[in-house]
Amino acid sequence: MRSRNLFMGSPISIVYSIVVLFSMAGAVVAQQAQPDVKPSSSASAPTSSQANVSPAAQDSSKPTLPPGIDPKTLRPLYETIQEDWGSLTIGASKLQPEEPLVAVADAADDTDTFTRTLVQVKWRPGDPIDLWILRPKGVKKPPVVLYLYNYDQDTARFRNDRWAARVTSGGVAAVGFVSALSGPRFHDRPMKQWFVSELQESVGSTVHDVKFILDYLVQRGDLDMDRVGMFGEGSGGAIAVLAAAADPRIKAVDALEPWGDWPDFLAKSLEVQADPDHAEYVKPEFLKKVAPLDPVKWLPELKVPVRILQVRQSDSTPIECKESIKAAAPKQAEVVRFEAISDLTAREGGGKLFAWIKARVQEPGKPGAGPGSVSVADGNTAQVGSNPSHQ
């Protein structure tokens, strides 16, 4: 069986013990520091070293261990979920938010420039979600950006002090979380399941999560919910596009190597082909289920500022999908292409990656670089189609 993702390893099934789960969590925290831009299955955003994770944050990083089976019926809780994953809106889904659980504050999460709070929210059986809420100091009601990385990323980034300082610099709050069927949210499932094998559920659930997360942030009252943006990478970029199409509270979208164009993606992505069952994902019944959740369908509908960053040499997203996403981008979108991850690092490393989305929430309605513009790795800028050799 292939390794499902970089940080979490193979999905945890119900036969594993609690001891194993906690041991794996400790191993994640103890991993070596990562470079500012880490080549992975998708182009990863510039990030900071895990060595800067505070001891208190390490303790709180252990995955939540909800009961995975109904003790009365012995039925897996995920099988009891009543949710319409094919719709961007909640619709007929039966999801009931529970009272949020706020972690006890620790001095290590109160720095000179920001505060960090861990809040657990839940509206789906057996699926609590950890929200890492970072607020800049000295700002009464800051604008906020949601951060959702690729499915193979865990929560270590949100516990990292350097990353936290970067995303909150300039007076913007940040809220980090992981997708459905990712990291600590993958448990009590058959070993053959993973994010892509359950793509409709993975994407549909997380789009719904964004709605409930925004509802919770409104209730808090300490953030400016009229100035909300969303940054997503890989699968998180696809979800950011869909969430913005579903919820007008998202005023800007920044997507790094977003997934999309499901027929080509599922047929040609090396990420998918590594799965022995990949042939199942190009069958008509599978494609029909995920068609309503294709970012290529919804991108043209977005009216808010959009930036799309693509790396030609990142083979997780096939070039055909990159072209389809670029073609579907709305007229106000800025599409920025790099030849290699090193080019992305040179331009966007050291926290500069986050400047675009923070500027958009600080100045609502601020446009991108111009209709359909494409910035290329060598620093030139050309209109779409005007210089094919650089696009």
MARDRENTOR-644293 format. One record per residue (C-alpha): residue in three letters; residue number from 1; x, y, z. Coordinates in nm, 2 decimals, decimal comma. Example, Ala and Ser with C-alpha at 12.3 -4.5 7.8 and 13.67 -1.06 7.14 Angstrom:
BEGIN
<ALA; 1; <1,23; -0,45; 0,78>>
<SER; 2; <1,37; -0,11; 0,71>>
//
This chain:
BEGIN
<MET; 1; <0,00; 0,00; 0,00>>
<ARG; 2; <0,14; 0,34; -0,10>>
<SER; 3; <0,22; 0,60; 0,16>>
<ARG; 4; <-0,08; 0,84; 0,18>>
<ASN; 5; <0,10; 1,15; 0,28>>
<LEU; 6; <0,42; 1,31; 0,39>>
<PHE; 7; <0,35; 1,39; 0,76>>
<MET; 8; <0,08; 1,15; 0,87>>
<GLY; 9; <0,21; 0,84; 0,69>>
<SER; 10; <-0,05; 0,56; 0,62>>
<PRO; 11; <-0,40; 0,62; 0,74>>
<ILE; 12; <-0,47; 0,50; 1,10>>
<SER; 13; <-0,73; 0,22; 1,12>>
<ILE; 14; <-0,93; 0,12; 1,42>>
<VAL; 15; <-0,70; -0,18; 1,49>>
<TYR; 16; <-0,42; 0,05; 1,59>>
<SER; 17; <-0,38; 0,14; 1,96>>
<ILE; 18; <-0,39; 0,48; 2,12>>
<VAL; 19; <-0,03; 0,43; 2,22>>
<VAL; 20; <0,07; 0,41; 1,85>>
<LEU; 21; <-0,13; 0,72; 1,77>>
<PHE; 22; <0,05; 0,92; 2,03>>
<SER; 23; <0,39; 0,79; 1,93>>
<MET; 24; <0,33; 0,90; 1,57>>
<ALA; 25; <0,23; 1,25; 1,69>>
<GLY; 26; <0,55; 1,28; 1,88>>
<ALA; 27; <0,75; 1,17; 1,58>>
<VAL; 28; <0,59; 1,45; 1,37>>
<VAL; 29; <0,69; 1,71; 1,61>>
<ALA; 30; <1,05; 1,57; 1,63>>
<GLN; 31; <1,11; 1,58; 1,26>>
<GLN; 32; <1,40; 1,78; 1,13>>
<ALA; 33; <1,35; 2,15; 1,03>>
<GLN; 34; <1,22; 2,21; 0,68>>
<PRO; 35; <1,34; 2,46; 0,43>>
<ASP; 36; <1,13; 2,77; 0,35>>
<VAL; 37; <1,00; 2,61; 0,04>>
<LYS; 38; <0,97; 2,23; 0,05>>
<PRO; 39; <0,92; 2,03; -0,27>>
<SER; 40; <0,65; 1,78; -0,21>>
<SER; 41; <0,38; 1,62; -0,41>>
<SER; 42; <0,26; 1,97; -0,48>>
<ALA; 43; <0,44; 2,30; -0,47>>
<SER; 44; <0,46; 2,38; -0,10>>
<ALA; 45; <0,44; 2,73; 0,02>>
<PRO; 46; <0,74; 2,89; 0,19>>
<THR; 47; <0,72; 2,78; 0,55>>
<SER; 48; <0,92; 2,80; 0,86>>
<SER; 49; <1,12; 2,56; 1,07>>
<GLN; 50; <0,94; 2,31; 1,29>>
<ALA; 51; <1,22; 2,36; 1,53>>
<ASN; 52; <1,05; 2,68; 1,64>>
<VAL; 53; <0,74; 2,49; 1,77>>
<SER; 54; <0,70; 2,58; 2,14>>
<PRO; 55; <0,69; 2,31; 2,40>>
<ALA; 56; <0,34; 2,39; 2,50>>
<ALA; 57; <0,23; 2,38; 2,13>>
<GLN; 58; <0,40; 2,04; 2,10>>
<ASP; 59; <0,20; 1,90; 2,39>>
<SER; 60; <-0,12; 2,03; 2,23>>
<SER; 61; <-0,03; 1,88; 1,89>>
<LYS; 62; <-0,13; 1,53; 1,98>>
<PRO; 63; <-0,42; 1,42; 1,76>>
<THR; 64; <-0,77; 1,43; 1,91>>
<LEU; 65; <-0,89; 1,08; 1,97>>
<PRO; 66; <-1,27; 1,08; 1,93>>
<PRO; 67; <-1,46; 0,75; 1,96>>
<GLY; 68; <-1,47; 0,60; 1,61>>
<ILE; 69; <-1,75; 0,35; 1,66>>
<ASP; 70; <-2,10; 0,39; 1,81>>
<PRO; 71; <-2,08; 0,18; 2,13>>
<LYS; 72; <-2,44; 0,07; 2,10>>
<THR; 73; <-2,46; -0,02; 1,73>>
<LEU; 74; <-2,09; -0,09; 1,67>>
<ARG; 75; <-2,13; 0,11; 1,35>>
<PRO; 76; <-1,84; 0,34; 1,25>>
<LEU; 77; <-1,94; 0,70; 1,32>>
<TYR; 78; <-1,84; 0,81; 0,97>>
<GLU; 79; <-2,11; 0,59; 0,83>>
<THR; 80; <-2,37; 0,78; 1,02>>
<ILE; 81; <-2,29; 1,12; 0,87>>
<GLN; 82; <-2,58; 1,26; 0,67>>
<GLU; 83; <-2,43; 1,51; 0,44>>
<ASP; 84; <-2,47; 1,62; 0,08>>
<TRP; 85; <-2,11; 1,62; -0,04>>
<GLY; 86; <-2,21; 1,70; -0,40>>
<SER; 87; <-2,34; 2,05; -0,30>>
<LEU; 88; <-2,12; 2,35; -0,21>>
<THR; 89; <-2,40; 2,46; 0,03>>
<ILE; 90; <-2,51; 2,28; 0,34>>
<GLY; 91; <-2,85; 2,22; 0,18>>
<ALA; 92; <-3,01; 1,89; 0,31>>
<SER; 93; <-2,71; 1,80; 0,51>>
<LYS; 94; <-2,77; 1,73; 0,88>>
<LEU; 95; <-2,48; 1,89; 1,06>>
<GLN; 96; <-2,53; 2,03; 1,40>>
<PRO; 97; <-2,25; 2,25; 1,56>>
<GLU; 98; <-2,16; 2,17; 1,91>>
<GLU; 99; <-2,02; 2,40; 2,18>>
<PRO; 100; <-1,65; 2,49; 2,09>>
<LEU; 101; <-1,38; 2,37; 2,33>>
<VAL; 102; <-1,11; 2,63; 2,39>>
<ALA; 103; <-0,77; 2,50; 2,51>>
<VAL; 104; <-0,62; 2,64; 2,83>>
<ALA; 105; <-0,40; 2,93; 2,74>>
<ASP; 106; <-0,02; 2,89; 2,78>>
<ALA; 107; <0,24; 3,15; 2,82>>
<ALA; 108; <0,44; 3,00; 2,53>>
<ASP; 109; <0,16; 3,10; 2,29>>
<ASP; 110; <0,16; 3,46; 2,40>>
<THR; 111; <0,45; 3,62; 2,22>>
<ASP; 112; <0,55; 3,98; 2,17>>
<THR; 113; <0,37; 4,00; 1,84>>
<PHE; 114; <0,09; 3,75; 1,84>>
<THR; 115; <-0,13; 3,52; 2,05>>
<ARG; 116; <-0,22; 3,16; 1,95>>
<THR; 117; <-0,53; 2,98; 2,06>>
<LEU; 118; <-0,63; 2,62; 1,99>>
<VAL; 119; <-1,01; 2,57; 1,96>>
<GLN; 120; <-1,18; 2,24; 1,88>>
<VAL; 121; <-1,51; 2,27; 1,69>>
<LYS; 122; <-1,74; 1,99; 1,57>>
<TRP; 123; <-2,05; 1,95; 1,36>>
<ARG; 124; <-2,01; 1,60; 1,22>>
<PRO; 125; <-2,01; 1,27; 1,41>>
<GLY; 126; <-1,66; 1,16; 1,51>>
<ASP; 127; <-1,49; 1,45; 1,33>>
<PRO; 128; <-1,37; 1,72; 1,56>>
<ILE; 129; <-1,16; 2,00; 1,39>>
<ASP; 130; <-0,87; 2,18; 1,55>>
<LEU; 131; <-0,86; 2,55; 1,47>>
<TRP; 132; <-0,54; 2,73; 1,53>>
<ILE; 133; <-0,63; 3,10; 1,57>>
<LEU; 134; <-0,35; 3,35; 1,57>>
<ARG; 135; <-0,42; 3,72; 1,64>>
<PRO; 136; <-0,17; 4,00; 1,60>>
<LYS; 137; <-0,11; 4,21; 1,91>>
<GLY; 138; <-0,22; 4,57; 1,92>>
<VAL; 139; <-0,50; 4,53; 1,67>>
<LYS; 140; <-0,85; 4,53; 1,82>>
<LYS; 141; <-1,05; 4,36; 1,54>>
<PRO; 142; <-0,80; 4,25; 1,27>>
<PRO; 143; <-0,90; 4,11; 0,93>>
<VAL; 144; <-0,84; 3,74; 0,90>>
<VAL; 145; <-0,71; 3,49; 0,65>>
<LEU; 146; <-0,80; 3,11; 0,66>>
<TYR; 147; <-0,50; 2,88; 0,57>>
<LEU; 148; <-0,56; 2,54; 0,43>>
<TYR; 149; <-0,26; 2,34; 0,29>>
<ASN; 150; <-0,24; 2,03; 0,08>>
<TYR; 151; <-0,40; 1,71; 0,21>>
<ASP; 152; <-0,06; 1,57; 0,30>>
<GLN; 153; <0,01; 1,85; 0,54>>
<ASP; 154; <-0,05; 1,82; 0,92>>
<THR; 155; <-0,08; 2,10; 1,18>>
<ALA; 156; <0,29; 2,14; 1,26>>
<ARG; 157; <0,30; 2,46; 1,06>>
<PHE; 158; <0,03; 2,63; 1,27>>
<ARG; 159; <0,23; 2,56; 1,58>>
<ASN; 160; <0,54; 2,71; 1,44>>
<ASP; 161; <0,64; 3,05; 1,58>>
<ARG; 162; <0,82; 3,17; 1,26>>
<TRP; 163; <0,52; 3,09; 1,04>>
<ALA; 164; <0,28; 3,25; 1,29>>
<ALA; 165; <0,49; 3,57; 1,30>>
<ARG; 166; <0,49; 3,59; 0,92>>
<VAL; 167; <0,12; 3,54; 0,87>>
<THR; 168; <0,02; 3,79; 1,15>>
<SER; 169; <0,27; 4,06; 1,05>>
<GLY; 170; <0,11; 4,38; 0,94>>
<GLY; 171; <-0,19; 4,33; 1,17>>
<VAL; 172; <-0,38; 4,04; 1,01>>
<ALA; 173; <-0,51; 3,74; 1,20>>
<ALA; 174; <-0,47; 3,38; 1,07>>
<VAL; 175; <-0,68; 3,07; 1,12>>
<GLY; 176; <-0,52; 2,73; 1,02>>
<PHE; 177; <-0,69; 2,39; 0,99>>
<VAL; 178; <-0,66; 2,07; 0,79>>
<SER; 179; <-0,90; 1,91; 0,54>>
<ALA; 180; <-1,13; 1,62; 0,60>>
<LEU; 181; <-0,96; 1,28; 0,58>>
<SER; 182; <-0,62; 1,45; 0,65>>
<GLY; 183; <-0,38; 1,44; 0,94>>
<PRO; 184; <-0,56; 1,39; 1,28>>
<ARG; 185; <-0,89; 1,39; 1,09>>
<PHE; 186; <-0,81; 1,05; 0,93>>
<HIS; 187; <-0,90; 0,77; 1,17>>
<ASP; 188; <-1,11; 0,46; 1,19>>
<ARG; 189; <-1,12; 0,41; 0,82>>
<PRO; 190; <-1,04; 0,11; 0,59>>
<MET; 191; <-0,67; 0,12; 0,50>>
<LYS; 192; <-0,75; 0,16; 0,12>>
<GLN; 193; <-0,93; 0,49; 0,17>>
<TRP; 194; <-0,75; 0,82; 0,14>>
<PHE; 195; <-0,82; 1,18; 0,04>>
<VAL; 196; <-0,85; 1,10; -0,34>>
<SER; 197; <-1,03; 0,77; -0,31>>
<GLU; 198; <-1,30; 0,96; -0,12>>
<LEU; 199; <-1,26; 1,28; -0,31>>
<GLN; 200; <-1,63; 1,39; -0,31>>
<GLU; 201; <-1,64; 1,35; 0,07>>
<SER; 202; <-1,30; 1,50; 0,13>>
<VAL; 203; <-1,37; 1,82; -0,08>>
<GLY; 204; <-1,74; 1,85; -0,01>>
<SER; 205; <-1,69; 1,81; 0,37>>
<THR; 206; <-1,42; 2,07; 0,39>>
<VAL; 207; <-1,61; 2,32; 0,18>>
<HIS; 208; <-1,89; 2,28; 0,44>>
<ASP; 209; <-1,64; 2,31; 0,72>>
<VAL; 210; <-1,54; 2,66; 0,59>>
<LYS; 211; <-1,90; 2,78; 0,63>>
<PHE; 212; <-1,92; 2,66; 0,99>>
<ILE; 213; <-1,57; 2,80; 1,07>>
<LEU; 214; <-1,67; 3,14; 0,95>>
<ASP; 215; <-1,99; 3,12; 1,16>>
<TYR; 216; <-1,78; 3,04; 1,47>>
<LEU; 217; <-1,54; 3,33; 1,39>>
<VAL; 218; <-1,84; 3,57; 1,37>>
<GLN; 219; <-1,96; 3,45; 1,71>>
<ARG; 220; <-1,62; 3,53; 1,86>>
<GLY; 221; <-1,66; 3,90; 1,79>>
<ASP; 222; <-1,28; 3,97; 1,80>>
<LEU; 223; <-1,22; 3,96; 1,42>>
<ASP; 224; <-1,33; 4,18; 1,14>>
<MET; 225; <-1,55; 3,94; 0,95>>
<ASP; 226; <-1,61; 4,19; 0,67>>
<ARG; 227; <-1,25; 4,14; 0,57>>
<VAL; 228; <-1,19; 3,77; 0,52>>
<GLY; 229; <-0,96; 3,59; 0,28>>
<MET; 230; <-0,85; 3,24; 0,22>>
<PHE; 231; <-0,51; 3,09; 0,12>>
<GLY; 232; <-0,50; 2,74; -0,01>>
<GLU; 233; <-0,22; 2,51; -0,14>>
<GLY; 234; <-0,28; 2,20; -0,37>>
<SER; 235; <-0,60; 2,04; -0,26>>
<GLY; 236; <-0,65; 2,33; -0,02>>
<GLY; 237; <-0,63; 2,57; -0,32>>
<ALA; 238; <-0,91; 2,38; -0,49>>
<ILE; 239; <-1,12; 2,40; -0,17>>
<ALA; 240; <-1,05; 2,77; -0,13>>
<VAL; 241; <-1,19; 2,84; -0,48>>
<LEU; 242; <-1,50; 2,63; -0,40>>
<ALA; 243; <-1,55; 2,78; -0,06>>
<ALA; 244; <-1,54; 3,13; -0,21>>
<ALA; 245; <-1,80; 3,03; -0,46>>
<ALA; 246; <-2,02; 2,91; -0,18>>
<ASP; 247; <-1,97; 3,18; 0,08>>
<PRO; 248; <-1,97; 3,56; -0,01>>
<ARG; 249; <-1,79; 3,63; 0,32>>
<ILE; 250; <-1,46; 3,53; 0,16>>
<LYS; 251; <-1,34; 3,85; -0,01>>
<ALA; 252; <-1,02; 3,72; -0,17>>
<VAL; 253; <-0,86; 3,39; -0,27>>
<ASP; 254; <-0,50; 3,30; -0,30>>
<ALA; 255; <-0,43; 2,95; -0,45>>
<LEU; 256; <-0,09; 2,79; -0,48>>
<GLU; 257; <-0,08; 2,50; -0,73>>
<PRO; 258; <-0,46; 2,44; -0,69>>
<TRP; 259; <-0,60; 2,11; -0,80>>
<GLY; 260; <-0,88; 2,11; -1,06>>
<ASP; 261; <-1,01; 1,97; -1,39>>
<TRP; 262; <-1,09; 1,64; -1,23>>
<PRO; 263; <-1,10; 1,42; -1,55>>
<ASP; 264; <-0,74; 1,51; -1,64>>
<PHE; 265; <-0,62; 1,53; -1,28>>
<LEU; 266; <-0,75; 1,19; -1,18>>
<ALA; 267; <-0,62; 1,03; -1,51>>
<LYS; 268; <-0,27; 1,19; -1,52>>
<SER; 269; <-0,16; 1,31; -1,18>>
<LEU; 270; <0,14; 1,12; -1,04>>
<GLU; 271; <-0,02; 1,17; -0,70>>
<VAL; 272; <-0,31; 0,96; -0,81>>
<GLN; 273; <-0,13; 0,71; -1,03>>
<ALA; 274; <0,07; 0,59; -0,73>>
<ASP; 275; <-0,25; 0,44; -0,59>>
<PRO; 276; <-0,31; 0,08; -0,71>>
<ASP; 277; <-0,68; 0,16; -0,73>>
<HIS; 278; <-0,63; 0,47; -0,95>>
<ALA; 279; <-0,83; 0,31; -1,24>>
<GLU; 280; <-1,14; 0,33; -1,03>>
<TYR; 281; <-1,11; 0,71; -1,02>>
<VAL; 282; <-1,16; 0,77; -1,39>>
<LYS; 283; <-1,47; 0,56; -1,42>>
<PRO; 284; <-1,79; 0,75; -1,52>>
<GLU; 285; <-1,96; 0,70; -1,18>>
<PHE; 286; <-1,67; 0,84; -0,99>>
<LEU; 287; <-1,62; 1,14; -1,22>>
<LYS; 288; <-2,00; 1,21; -1,21>>
<LYS; 289; <-1,98; 1,24; -0,83>>
<VAL; 290; <-1,70; 1,49; -0,82>>
<ALA; 291; <-1,80; 1,70; -1,13>>
<PRO; 292; <-2,00; 1,95; -0,92>>
<LEU; 293; <-1,69; 2,01; -0,71>>
<ASP; 294; <-1,45; 2,10; -0,99>>
<PRO; 295; <-1,28; 2,43; -0,94>>
<VAL; 296; <-1,27; 2,48; -1,31>>
<LYS; 297; <-1,65; 2,50; -1,31>>
<TRP; 298; <-1,66; 2,76; -1,03>>
<LEU; 299; <-1,36; 2,98; -1,10>>
<PRO; 300; <-1,54; 3,19; -1,36>>
<GLU; 301; <-1,81; 3,27; -1,11>>
<LEU; 302; <-1,58; 3,44; -0,86>>
<LYS; 303; <-1,61; 3,82; -0,84>>
<VAL; 304; <-1,35; 3,87; -0,57>>
<PRO; 305; <-0,98; 3,92; -0,62>>
<VAL; 306; <-0,81; 3,59; -0,71>>
<ARG; 307; <-0,44; 3,50; -0,74>>
<ILE; 308; <-0,33; 3,16; -0,88>>
<LEU; 309; <0,03; 3,05; -0,85>>
<GLN; 310; <0,15; 2,76; -1,06>>
<VAL; 311; <0,48; 2,58; -1,10>>
<ARG; 312; <0,54; 2,41; -1,43>>
<GLN; 313; <0,78; 2,15; -1,29>>
<SER; 314; <0,54; 2,05; -1,01>>
<ASP; 315; <0,40; 1,72; -1,16>>
<SER; 316; <0,14; 1,66; -0,89>>
<THR; 317; <-0,09; 1,88; -1,10>>
<PRO; 318; <-0,06; 1,78; -1,47>>
<ILE; 319; <0,01; 2,06; -1,72>>
<GLU; 320; <-0,33; 2,00; -1,88>>
<CYS; 321; <-0,50; 2,09; -1,55>>
<LYS; 322; <-0,28; 2,40; -1,50>>
<GLU; 323; <-0,40; 2,52; -1,85>>
<SER; 324; <-0,76; 2,45; -1,77>>
<ILE; 325; <-0,74; 2,64; -1,44>>
<LYS; 326; <-0,57; 2,93; -1,61>>
<ALA; 327; <-0,83; 2,94; -1,89>>
<ALA; 328; <-1,11; 2,93; -1,63>>
<ALA; 329; <-0,97; 3,21; -1,42>>
<PRO; 330; <-1,21; 3,51; -1,39>>
<LYS; 331; <-1,11; 3,83; -1,57>>
<GLN; 332; <-0,99; 4,00; -1,25>>
<ALA; 333; <-0,76; 3,71; -1,16>>
<GLU; 334; <-0,38; 3,73; -1,15>>
<VAL; 335; <-0,22; 3,41; -1,27>>
<VAL; 336; <0,15; 3,38; -1,18>>
<ARG; 337; <0,36; 3,10; -1,32>>
<PHE; 338; <0,70; 2,98; -1,22>>
<GLU; 339; <0,92; 2,73; -1,40>>
<ALA; 340; <1,05; 2,56; -1,08>>
<ILE; 341; <1,00; 2,56; -0,71>>
<SER; 342; <1,33; 2,75; -0,67>>
<ASP; 343; <1,19; 3,03; -0,87>>
<LEU; 344; <0,89; 3,04; -0,64>>
<THR; 345; <1,13; 3,05; -0,35>>
<ALA; 346; <1,33; 3,34; -0,49>>
<ARG; 347; <1,02; 3,56; -0,54>>
<GLU; 348; <0,79; 3,45; -0,26>>
<GLY; 349; <1,01; 3,31; 0,02>>
<GLY; 350; <1,07; 3,46; 0,36>>
<GLY; 351; <0,70; 3,53; 0,42>>
<LYS; 352; <0,65; 3,73; 0,10>>
<LEU; 353; <0,41; 3,47; -0,02>>
<PHE; 354; <0,15; 3,59; 0,23>>
<ALA; 355; <0,17; 3,96; 0,14>>
<TRP; 356; <-0,08; 3,94; -0,15>>
<ILE; 357; <-0,37; 3,79; 0,05>>
<LYS; 358; <-0,30; 4,01; 0,35>>
<ALA; 359; <-0,31; 4,32; 0,13>>
<ARG; 360; <-0,65; 4,22; -0,01>>
<VAL; 361; <-0,82; 4,18; 0,32>>
<GLN; 362; <-0,66; 4,50; 0,46>>
<GLU; 363; <-0,79; 4,68; 0,15>>
<PRO; 364; <-1,12; 4,51; 0,05>>
<GLY; 365; <-1,18; 4,52; -0,32>>
<LYS; 366; <-0,82; 4,59; -0,41>>
<PRO; 367; <-0,76; 4,43; -0,75>>
<GLY; 368; <-0,48; 4,20; -0,86>>
<ALA; 369; <-0,20; 4,30; -1,11>>
<GLY; 370; <-0,45; 4,32; -1,39>>
<PRO; 371; <-0,70; 4,12; -1,60>>
<GLY; 372; <-0,55; 3,79; -1,70>>
<SER; 373; <-0,19; 3,89; -1,63>>
<VAL; 374; <0,07; 3,62; -1,61>>
<SER; 375; <0,40; 3,69; -1,43>>
<VAL; 376; <0,68; 3,45; -1,53>>
<ALA; 377; <0,98; 3,32; -1,34>>
<ASP; 378; <1,24; 3,53; -1,51>>
<GLY; 379; <1,07; 3,85; -1,39>>
<ASN; 380; <0,90; 3,95; -1,72>>
<THR; 381; <0,52; 4,01; -1,73>>
<ALA; 382; <0,31; 3,93; -2,03>>
<GLN; 383; <-0,06; 3,92; -2,11>>
<VAL; 384; <-0,21; 3,58; -2,14>>
<GLY; 385; <-0,11; 3,42; -2,47>>
<SER; 386; <0,13; 3,70; -2,57>>
<ASN; 387; <0,45; 3,50; -2,50>>
<PRO; 388; <0,39; 3,13; -2,51>>
<SER; 389; <0,76; 3,04; -2,45>>
<HIS; 390; <0,73; 3,18; -2,09>>
<GLN; 391; <0,39; 3,05; -1,99>>
//
